[in-house]
Amino acid sequence: MENENIYFTKKNYFMILAGIVVFVLGYIIMSGGNPEDPSDYSDEIFNFRRITLAPFIVIAGYVIVLFGIIKNFKPEITSEETETPTKK
């Protein structure tokens, strides 16, 4: 039995997956910057990529996931569903 009231389409799932990939990429960009010796100070943890760019990428990923959940794409109509019954 096929359910006709499916809310998510393939486009929704694709957007959710793309958003997850984007925010995981943001977390990967944010990581790192540790010096070899823990007692040494490293300016690398305060660079533009980790402080500014990565948080924006993470937030953009969450917005894409939210948009993928909220957006209501029209389901694709096949040619069998568009045929009109003939009068007898």
PyMOL commands that set and color helices and strands:
alter all, ss='L'
color gray80, all
select helices_A, chain A and resi 10-30+43-46+48-70+79-82
alter helices_A, ss='H'
color red, helices_A
deselect
rebuild
show_as cartoon
